[in-house]
Amino acid sequence: MEIKPEDQARLVIDKKLIEAGWTIQNKKRMNLYDGKEDIHGIAIREMDTSTGPVDYMLFVDGKACGIIEAKKDGISLGGVAEQSGRYSLSKSAFTQRWLDDLPFTYEASSLEVRFCDYRDPKARSRSIFHFHKPETLKYWLEEENTLRARMHDLPELNTEGLRDCQIAAITGIEDSLKKNKPRALLQMATGSGKTFTAVTQIYRLAKYAKAKRVLFLVDRGNLGRQAKKEFEQYDTPLDGRKFTSHYNVNMLGTTGVADTTKVTISTIQRLYSQLAGTELDDDADERSGYEIEANTETKEPRTISYNPEMPIETFDLIIIDECHRSIYNLWRQVIEYFDAFLIGLTATPTKKTIGFFKQNLVSEYTHEDAVIDKVNVGYDIYRIKTKKSEEGDLIEAGTAVQVRDRLTKKKRQEILDKDESYNKKQLDRSVISPNQILTVLTAFKDNCLPDCFSERTWVPKTLIFAKDDDHADRIVDKVREVFNEGNSFCKKVTYRVGKKAAEDTIAEFRTSPRLRVAVTVDMIATGTDIKPLECLIFMRDVRSQAYYEQMKGRGTRVIDVDSLNAVTPDAKAKTKFVLVDAVGVTETDKTESQAMEQKPSVSTEKLMEQIARGDRSAETIRSLGNRLIRLDLKIDDKQRAELSELMGKPLALVAGELIHATNEDYLEQQAKVEFGTDAPTQEQRDQVYQPLANAAIKPFHNPDVRETIEKVRRNTDQIIDESADELIDAGFDEEKAQHIILSFKQFIADNKAELTAIELIFSKPYQQRHLSYEQIEELAENIQAPPYNLAPIEVWKAYQQLETAKVKGVPPAKLLTNIVSLVTYATGLKDVLEPFPEVVERRFDNWLTQQQQTGVEFDAGQLEWLALIKEQIAQNAEMMIEDFDYAPFTQQGGVLKAKQLFGDKLNNVVNELNGYLIA
């Protein structure tokens, strides 16, 4: 007999209820005190009420507490809440109730479950993975009020010892929780105290909202242990006792979550293994989610089944420290298994991350903000290129080479019987080149260190990112060789060396003057706090923008002078870090926080002089602001007071105003408000920028200010001589060019319909081609509007830099038809990018030649007018008969003169030129 869809759904619902610990009974066979002692969770089918039978009525300890409304698959459960709410208010004869109105309602099919606790403020239904256990409902019923109600009674935040960004973050989270928003995302720059903020928030929720359990998810096992130390060291604001003297904090282990545990710390992979009932080795727990996702063959999300040992209500709150994309790709169902509020912490939010958290970004504190507040330092880019790392190489036939087994490392001699060429992507994979590593490290020692740390004798604390564990081993050997140092100078830190050895090395790297260079693949790439770091060397490329930002974040943290001197004795202050790019990692569009130093070869004195003369370029103003932030970190109180008196405000505030005046996002928002538009033009943004820039640079009109800054600057550590402009600027300029082209490609993808129309025009015979001026004008306007904010000439120059051989010349900046050339090049219609007027000129000459060959002759007057038509097409992409009524044609007699010269062939000539000249 075929089972009805409704009955099929109830079979699945029954199974889920039994898994959660409920006993299912028919009304005639009810025994409300069956099941687990003191709980007696009973679900009675078809229980009668004053408004009709309810599919299931739930009883705990002999008293009714809720109902379940069952539906077949395909029915929208969102519309069933009203029906189940009505049943919860209905009476049932002779039954005892926990409350007159049953508080708990569920709507369920075989595929989904929705739940509502009507005791909540502004109660609303939410989707859940499974049914709650009966003991959980009893626990909730015995509480005076609900968690969501208690969220509304949180006392005012004690702000003592908190930074402004931390106050804003906690305020934002609590406001979101009070509004019962299930997910919230917090952006805080690396080094600004995300974990401390999270501990403060957890303490408040545990103390005042009586949150039962909190899960703190970390990216890797060592970051979990680091977080546990933060909980252990946290002084609670009421009595000064440590957090862990009030509440138990434990790492998630094989025994699961104890009832007495308030905070459970885990990686997502360990949490999954607990839910799935599988073993997890320590190595897997030490690997970042970024790396796991990148190295996982299947990108399918991990599937989850209900686990009664870790039910959905195990945690009230889940805090996800560093929300990279694997959270919502591979591990999404693991996170969504729990009926808990989700709070995401990240320094680098992507659009997908913001989307996963329902666009509820409750607080933003960027790298730029952190630099201005001296919570972070900025960075410079130093680019190192070698022939092998850029181009690969060729090993000629007949060469005797060593061949090494990748796994066993066993070597054998072999003579090549043919040429063996390799490209840069094959380096350290199919081909190993010890001299490539040697060349890069020698350049770092002989070029980068003298250029960037000219007065140092100690090598600054340096972290090198390697491609894999084997690559790391070879880098370690070469570092020791290049610097002529022993084993204690450079060490490897990867999960392959073992958890304890790796953590001991990390601790040594933080505090020991002897260990100067650490080499890692992934283990120190995210989260690990090593404040004395002043150099990052990328010897591996990174595809993920968020991961790249995390890796860069290892260098951004500030450190006081005494602590820095303890590990780097000749360092006067950490005012920046240097990102050494040996693989082109900065030349792809990954970075969200732009290097503030945009004119490294121009002295501070020269920057101030340029501004005094009238330079208002964002690059100049931003660079000066960055220099002054660095200066403020190095000068003493007396010098700081002298400058404050001269300028009428603190040096740090002046520097912050300079940088904020050039912030593109801020200018965009101000322009929207001032001009009442969602898409302000570049001209409107400039109108907002000019008064801000003028106000920010006002102190530098005073020559005494300029002279005093220069005098103070020269009395401190000298500014780094970055005379190797070719290396640094090549890195910065290529990164910028890549960013522009990536934005243009996004523009092409977003305007596919318009571009397809243009492609179709070019696919026709030239006699039928006709580009519309309106089409081109609309595209030109769209590309210059947010979110692209591109001038076509900028795109042109970016292509010229990166694809030099295919770009022929640069057109005038304001020429509308630049967009035609860019579109036809970018979409593959043309193999060469050349100015549109030059294409038109060449095609016009060809057309005249063809006309002569077919016996058509033009007199001098006609040729003069044909040249005018050609110019009109070159400038505007099309020529219309109506255009003869405007300059320059009207000055020559207008449409009447044109008809006099060409007679009834005028339309044919114009149409033919419109098609032929744009080809």
N, C-alpha and C positions, 0 to 999 in steps of 0.2 A: 504494500500500500504506500502510495506516494505521500511523503511528509509535507505538510503545508509550510510555506515560508515562515509564518508566525511560530509554528511549533519548532521549526529548525532553529530559529533564533533563541527560543526558550531553552532548548537543549544546551546551547553554548552558554547562555546566561546561567543555567543551573551549574554547569561545570565550573564557571568562574566563581560563583558563590561558594561552592564546596572548596575550591582551592583557597579561598580567602578565609575559610574556617566557619562558614555558615552551615547550619543543618536545614535542609529543605523539607517541608511537610505540606501535605494536603490539609485543608481546613478540618475535615472530619477526623483526621488522625493527629490533630495537633497535640503537642506536649511542649509547652513553653519553657519547661525546665530540663529539656534534653540538652545534650551537648556538653561543652566544656564547663566545669564547675566555676561558679561565680561570674560566668559570662553568659552562657546560655543564648548564643546567637542563633535565632530561628527566623527563617524566611517562610511565611505561610502563603501558599498559592491561592489566588482567587478569593482573597479575604473580603467579606462583605463590608460595605460602608453605606452611609446614608445617601450617597450619590451613585451607588452601584459598586460592583466588585472591582477591587484593585488587583493588578496582576500579581504583585508580591507585597506583603506587609512585613516589615522587619521588626523583630522583637529582640531586646537585649535584657537579660535578667528578668524575664517575665513581663516586661512593659514595652508597648509599641513605641518606636522611635522614628520610623521612616517608611517610605514606600518605594517600589520600583515599578515604572511603567515600561513594559516590554513592547518593542515594535519590530516588524520585519525589516530586513535590510533594504535600503533605498529610501526609507522614510526619513525626512529631515528631523533629527532629534531636537534641534533648536526650537521647533514649533510645538514640541510636546510638553515643554516645561510648564506651560499654563495648565495643561490637563493634570499633570502630576502634582502641581501646586494645589489644585482644587481638591484632589484626593487627600492631600496632607491635612486639609482643614475639615474634611468630612469625619463624622463620628462613626464608631464601630461599637456595636452593643456589647456591654459587659467587659470591654478590654481596659486594662490599666494603661496609662500613657505617661511617658516621661514629662511631656508638656501637652497642653490641650491641643495645640497645633503641632503636628509632627514636624520636627525641624529638618529631617534629612530626606531629600528626594533624589532619586536616580531615574534617568531615562536611558534605556539600553537597547541595542540590537546585538547581533552576533559580532559586529565589527567595531562598535564604539560604545562608550559609556560617558554620560554627562551627570554631573553632581551639583547639588546646591544645598548649602546650610542656611536655612532661613533666619537663623539667629544673627548672621553677619550684618553689619551696616550696609544698606543698599545691596542686599543679597542678590547675587546673580550666578547663573549656572556656569560651570567650566568643564572642559573635556578632561577626562582622566583615563589612565591606561587600563585600570582594573577596579574592582570593588574594594572598599576598605574592609579591614578585618573588624569583627564585632567588638573585640576588646578596645579597638581604637575609638569606635563610636561611644562606648561606655566611658572611656577616659574623657572624651570631649564633653559628654553630657554631664559629667560630674564637676567639670570646671565652671567657675562662676560666669565667665563669658568667653567668647571665641578669640582665637588668635587675631583675626582681622579686626575685631572690636578693640582688643588690647593695643593694637597698632596705633589707634587714635589717642591713646592715653600716654604716649611717650612724653617724658618731661623735656624741658628745654635743654638743648645741647650745651654741655660745659665746654667752652671753646679754648680753655687754657691749654697751652702746649700744642694746639692744632694750627696748621697752616691754613691760609684762606682757601686754598684749593681743596683741602681735606674737609673743611667746614661746608663748602659748597657741595662736595660729593655726598656727605652724610645727609645734609638737608635735602638734596635731590632724591636720594634713595628713599628716605622716610616719607617724603611727599608722595612718591610713586607707590609705596606700600599702603599708605593711607587711602589712596585711590583704588586699591585692589588691582593694580596692574600686575599681571603675572610675570612680566619680564622687564628688566631695566638694564641699561648699559652705561657704564661709567668709563669715560676716557680720562686717563691720567698719565702724563709723561713719565717715562722711565726715571726712577730716582726720586719721584715726588711723594713717595710713601703710600703706595697702593695697599700693601699688606697691613701697615699700621692702621690705615683707614678702615680696612675690612675688619680688623680685630676690634677696633672701637665700635663699629656698627654691630658686630656680633654680640659684644658685651651688652650694649644697650638693649638689643632684642631679647637676649637671654635674661637680663635683669628685670626689665620693665614690661616686656611683652610676653615673658615666660615661654619663649620659643623652646621647644623640647630638644630638638637636635638640628645641627647645622652641618652641611657637607662643604668642605673647602677643597675644591678641585685644583690641582696644580699640573704643570706641563710635564714635569719629570720628578722622579723619586727624590733626587737631592734637593730640589726646590721645595718639596714637601717637608723635608727635615729642616730646611732653612726657615720655612713658615712656622713650623712647630716651635722653633727657638724664639720667633717673634711673639707667639702666644705666651711662652714661658717668661719672657722678659717684660711683658706689658704690665704697667702699673695701673690698676683700676682707679678711676677718679674719686670714688667715695672714701675708701679706707687705705689706698696706697698698696694694698696687697696685690700679689701677682694674679694674673688671669687664672692660671692653673691651680691656684689655691682655692678659687671659687668653683671652677668647673674643670671636668676632665677633658683633656685633648689627646687624641690617640691617632696614630697612623692606622689606616685600614689594613687588617691582616686576614689570615685565613679563617679566623674565628668569627668574622663578621663584626657587627656593630653592637656593643654592649649597651644595656639599658642605662647604665650610669654615665655613658659618654655624651658629653654636650657637643663637642666639635670633632668630627671625623675628617682627617686629611687623607687624600688619595689622588692618584693619577686616574685619568679616565680609563686607561687600559686595565688597571687593577680593579676598578669598580665594575667594569664589564666582566672580568673574569669571575668576580664574586657572584654577580647576577646569573652568569651562564653556568656556574659550577665547574669552571675549568682552572687548571693550574697556570700560574704566570711566573716565569723565571725573573730573577733580579735584573738581568740585562734589559729585558723588555720594559721594565718599570723605569729604567734610566734613559729611555729614548724619548725625544720630544715628539709631540703630536705632529709637528711639521714634518719631521723625518719619517715617522711611521706612515703618514699618508703618502709622502713622496715615493717611498720604497714598497708600498703595498700594491700587489698586482691587481687586485680587485678594488675598485673604488665604491663598491656597493656598501650602503650603510649596514652596520652590525644589527642583526635581528635579535630581539629580546623576547623571552617568555616570562610569565609571572613566576616570581620566586617568593614563596611564603616566608622564607627566612629573612628576606629583605623586602617587605611589602612596600607598596607605593607611598605610604604615609611615613616611611622611615625618617625622612627629613622635612622640616618645615621650610628650610631655606637652603638653597645651593648657591654658593659663590664660586664663580668660574674665573680663576686667575689666569689671564691671557687667553682670550677667546679667539683662537686661530680657526681657520676654516674647517679643520677636521672635526671641530665640535659640532658643526651643523652638516657635515658631509658624512664621514664614517660613523660618528658616535651620536648622531642626533637622537636616535630612539633610546639610547642609554640615558641621556639627559631627560628626555620627555617621559620616561618611565615613571618618574617620581611626581607625586602631587605636591609640588613645592614651588615657592617663588624662586625665580632665577635672576641672579645679579651677576652681570658680566663685568670684568675688569680688563681693560686693555689700554696700551699706549698707542695702538695703531688700528683704529677701527676701519674696516672696509665696508663697502656698501652692503655686501652680503651679511656681514656681522650685524650691522645696524638693522637690516631687514629681519634677521633671526630674532632680534630683541624687539620686534614690533615697532621699530623706529622710535623707541622710548629712550633717547639719549639724555640722561638726567643731568649730566655734568660734563663739561669739556675743559680740559687743561692740557694744552698742547706743548710740544717741545719748545716752541718759540716763547710761550708764556713762561715756561720753566727757566729758560735762559735769562729772560728779563728779570725774573725773581731770584736769580742765582741759585736755583735748585738744580739746574743742569748747566753744562758748558756747551758751547757751540763746537763746530768742527770744521776743519779744512780737509780738502781732498788732495792727495799726492798720488799721481799716476805713474806707475812703472810699466814700461813696455819692453819686451824682448822679442827678437825675431821669432823664436819658437812659440812663444805664448800668443803671438798675434797671427802668425802665418803657418805654423807647423814647419815641416822640413822634409828633405829627401835624403834617404840613405841609399847610396848607389849599389848596384849589383856587384858582387865580388867582395863586399865588405864583410870582414869577420865580426860577428856580433855575439853578445850573450843573450840567450833566450831564457826567461825565467818562468817557471810555473806559478800561476797566480795564487794557487792555494798552498802548495807546499813550499814555495819560494826556492825550490831547487833550480840551479842554473846549469845550462849546457852551452857549449860553443857551437856556432853554426855560421856557414858562409852563405850569404844571400845569393840566390841564383837569378834574381831580377830586382829592379829598382823598387824600393819600398817608400812610398810617400805617405805622410800623415798630416792631418790638420790639427788645429789647436784643441778641438773637442776630443781628439783621441789621446791627448797628453794625459799621462797617469792612468790611462785605461788600457788601451792596446799598446801603447808606447810609453816607456819610462825614460825621462831625460834628466839625469842627475844635474847636468850643467844648467838646465833651465832654472831649477830651484836655486842653484849656486849663483847664477847671474842676478836673479831677483833679490836674493838676500844680500849680495854684495852691493847692489844699487841702494838697498835700504840702509846699509851701514855707511857707505861712502858718499851717498848723495842726500838721501832723505834726512838722516839724523843731523848732519851739519847744517842743512837748509832749515830744518824745523826746530832743532834744539841746539842752536849754535854754541851756547855757553855751557852746555852740559858735558860732563865726562862720564856720568853714569848713563847707561842705556835706559830710557824710560820703560816702565812696565808695558810690555807688548803682548798682545794676544793675536795669534795667527789662526785663521780658519782654513782647515785642510779639507780636501775632497772626501777622503775616507781614512780609515785607520792606518793603512799601509802608507798612504801619502803623508800622514802625520809623522810616522816613524822616520821617513826619509827627510822631512823638513827638520825634525829635531836634530838629526845627525849633521845636516848642513849648517844649521844655526851655530852649533858648537864649533864647527870647523871654521866658519867665516869669522866669528868673534874670538876664535882661539881660546875657548873657555871649556870648562869641564862639565860633568853631568848636572851639577847643581845649578848651572846658569839657565838651562832650558829643559823643560819636561813636557811630556805628553799628558793631556787630561781628557781621556775618553772612557766610555763605559767598559771598554775592553780591558782596561788595566785593573778592573775590579772596583766595587763601590767604595770600600774603605780607602784604598790607595788613592782613588780619584779625589775623594773628599779631603784627605790629608794634603794632597797637592794643591787643591783650591785654597785651603786655609793657609798653606805656606806661601802661595802666590800673593795672598792679601797682605801678609805681614812680614815676610822675610826679604831683607835687602839682597840676599844672594840670588834668589830665583827671579830672573829678569824677564824671561820669555816663556809663555805657555802656548802649546799648540793643541787645538781641539778640533773636533769635527762638529759636534752638536752639543756637548755636555755643558759648555759655558755660553752657548749661543743665546739662551733666553733666561731671563730672571735672575741669574746668579749675580750677586752684588760684589764687585771688585772695584772699589772706589779709586785706588791709585792708578788705574789703567790710563795711559796717555796715547797709546798707539794701537790701532787695529789694522792688521794686514789681511786682506782678502786674497787668498790663493785658490779660492773656489768661487764659482758663480752661484747666484741664488735667484730662483725664479719668483718666489713668493714675495710680494711687496711687504706684507706684514712681517714675514720672517726676517727679511733684510732690515726692516726698521728695528726689530727686536735685537738683532745682532749688533747693529749700530749703537743701540741703547747701552751696551756694555761699557762704552766709553764716555757716556754723557754725565755720569754722576760726579757731583762736586765732592771735595774733600778739604778739610782745613789744613793749613800750612804745616802744623806740627805733625799731624798724622802722615802727611805726604813725605815730609822730611825723614820720618822714621823708616821709610822703605826706599826713598829716593833722596839721599842726603843733599844733593846740589840743586834740587828743584825749589824755586822761590814761590811758585804758586801754580795750581792747575787752572789755567784760564781757557783751555780748549783741549780737544783731542784731535789727532791726525788719523784720517782714514786713508790708508795706503792701499791703492787699488792696483793689483798686479794681474787682473784677469778681465777688466772691463765691466765689473759689477756696477759701477756708477753710470755706465753708458746705456743702461736700459731704464725705462720709466717705472722705478719701484719706489723711490723715496718720497715720503709725504712731507718730511721736515727738510726744508731746503737749507743748504749751507749758507749761513748768514754772510760769510766773507766772500763777497762777489768781486772785489778788486784787490786781491792779495798783493799785487806788485806796486800798488800806489801807497805812499806813506801817509800816516795820519795827518801830518802837517799839510801835505798836498791836498788831501780830502777836505780839510777845513778851509783851505784857501779857495778850492773850487766852489765850495758852498758859499763863501763870502763873495765870490765874483758873480754868483747867480745860478750855479748848477743846482737843479732841483730833480735830477734823475733819481729814481728809486734805488738804483744800484749804489750810487754814491752815498745817499742818506742811510741806507741799510748797513753798508759797510762801516760807516763812521759810528753808527749806533753799536755795532758789534765790537768795534775797537774800544769804545768807551766802557762797555760792560766789562771787558777784559781788564782795562785800566783800573776800574773801581775795585776789582778783586785784589789788586796788587798794592794800591796806595794805602798810607796810614791815615788815622783819623784826622790828624792836623792838615794833611794835604786835602783830604775830603772836605773838611770844613772850609778851607780856603777857596776851593772851587765852588762850593755851594753858595758862599757869600757873593762871589763874582757873578754867578749865573742866576741867582735868585731862587734856586731849587737844587736838590741833591743831584749829583752826577748820574746816579743810577736812574732817576726819574727822567732826566734829559735823554739818556740812552734809550729808555723804554719808549718814550714818545717818538723818537726817530724811527725805531723799528715798527711800532704800531702804525705810524703814518704810511708805511709801505705795505701793510698787510692787505693782500688782495681780497681775502674773504671779508674783512672789515669794510673795505672800500665798496665792495659789491653791495653789502647790506645797507650801508649808509646811502648809496646812490638809489637803491630801491625805495627807501623811506623818503628821501628828499625829492625824488622825481615821480613818485607814485607809480612805479612800473616794476614788473617782475623780471624784466630783461633790460637793464640799463645799458646804454651804449658806452663805447670807450670814451667818447667825449664827455658823457655824464659822469663817468668814474673819474676822469681827469679833473672835472669841475669840483668834485668832492676832495680829490687828492691835493690840489694846489693849496687851498687855505690850511689844510692839516700840515703839509710840508713846510709852508712858510712859517707857521707857528712853531713847529718843532725845531727849525734851524735858527730861530731868532737869537739865541744866545751867541751864535757864532759870528754875528755882525760885529761884536765887540772884539777888537784886536787884543785886548788884555786877556780875554777868555782863551783865545787861540794860543797866545804866547804862554800863558800859565799852564795850559794842558800840555803843550810841547815840553815846557820846562819840567813839569812833574813826570811826564812820560820818560824823559831822558834820565831822570834820577832813579828810575826803577829798572827792572830787567828789560833789556832792549827788545823791541818787537822783532819777531822772527824774520830773518831775511829770506823771503820766498822768491829768490832771484831765478830759481828754476821754473820760470813761468810756463815754459813749453810743456813740462810734465803736468803741472797742476792745472793749468788752464785747459789743456787738451781734455783732461778728465771732466772738468766742469762744463766746458762748452759742448762736448759730445753728449753728456747727460741731458743738457737742456735741449739740444737738437732732437734727441730721441724722444723726449717728452712732447715736443711740438708735433713731431710726426705721428706719434701714438694718438695724440688728441685729434689730429686731422683724420686718421684712419677711423677713429670713433665717429667723427663727424660724417664720414662717408657711409659708415654702417647705419647711422641714425637717419640719414637722408636718402635711403636706398631708392625710394619711389622717384624722387626728383632726378637722381643720378641715372636711374634706368631710362628715364625719358630722354636724357641727353645722349646716352649710349645708343638708343634707338635712332635718334636723329643722325648720328655719325655712321650708322650701319646702312643708311639709305644711299642710293645714287646721289651724286652731289647736286644734281638738278632739283632734287626734292628736299635737300637739307635746308633747315631754317632755324637757327638758334633764336630763342626769344630773349630779348633784353630783360623782361620781367623775371624769367627763369634765373638768369645769371645774377640779377640784382638781389633776388630773394636768397639765393645760396650765399652770396657775399655777406648779406646781413646776418644770416643764420650762423655763419662760421665765426663772426665777430661777437656774437651774443653768448651769454652763459649757456652751457657750462664750458664751451670751448675757448672763448675769449682769445681767438687767434686773428692776427692780421695775415692775409694771404702772403704778403711779402716775407713774413717771418717763416711761414711754411716753406716758401721758396728757398730761403737762405739755409734752412735746416737740411733740405734735400741737397743743396749745393755742397754743404759740408760733408754729409755722410755718403752721397752718391755722386761725387765730383765728375766722374767720367760721363755721366748721363745728363748733366745739366749744362746748358749752353747760355751763359750770360745771365744777367739779373735785370728785370724790367723796372720801370718807374714804380715806386711804392704804391701810389694811389690808383693805379690803372685797374679798372673794374674787371677787365678781361683776363687778369692774372688767374682768376679762379677757373677759367676755361682750360688753360694750359695745365693747371694743377690737377683738375678732375680727370682730364684725358690721360695724363701721365699716371696718376695714382690708380686708375681703374684699368690700366693696361691698354687703352686705345692707342697710346703713343709710347714709343720706347725711349724717347728723348724729351726732356723738359726744356722748352725754350720759350722766350717771350712771345706772346700771341701776335704783337705787331710784326715781328720778324717772320713768323709763319705766313701772315697775311701778305707781307711784302713779297716774299719768295713766290707764293702762289699767284699773286697778281702778275708778276713778271712772266710766269709760266703761261698764265691765261692769255696775256697779250700775244705771246709767241704763237700759241695755238690758233688764235684768231687770225694772225697774219698768214699762217700756214694754210688756213682754209679759205683765204682770199678776202677776209674782212679787214678793211682798212679804217682807221679812225683819224680824223683831222685833229689839229692842235687844240681846238676848242673842246672837242669831245674827250681828248686825252686828259685835259685839265680837269674836267668834271669827273671822269673815271677815277682820277687820283683822289678827288674829294670823297667819292663814294668809298674808295678803299680805306681812307683814313677813318671814315665814320664806322666802318665794320671793325677796323683794328681797335678802335676805342670802345665800342659799344656792343660788339658781337653780332649786330644786325643793322640792316638799312631798310627803312620803310619809305614808301612814297610820301607819307606825311612829313618825313624829315626834311624834305626839300623846302618846307615852309619855315625852317629855322636856320640859324647861323651854322656853318659858314655859307650855306647855299643861297640864302636870301640876299646876301651881299653880292652874289653873282647873277641874280635875276630870278632865283627861286624855281618853282615847279614849271612855270611858263617857259623859262629858258631851257630847262631840262627837256621838256617836250619838243621845243623848237630844235634842239640839237639831235635828239634820238628818235623823235617821231613816235610812231606806234610800237617801236621796239623798246621803249624805255622800261616798261614792266619786266620784259624778258631779260634785259641786261641786269637790272637790279636783282631779280630773283636768282639769276645764274651766279652773279658775284656773291650773293649771300651764301650759296651752297658751296661754291668752288673755293672761296678764300679761307673758309674755316677748316678745311680738310687737314 
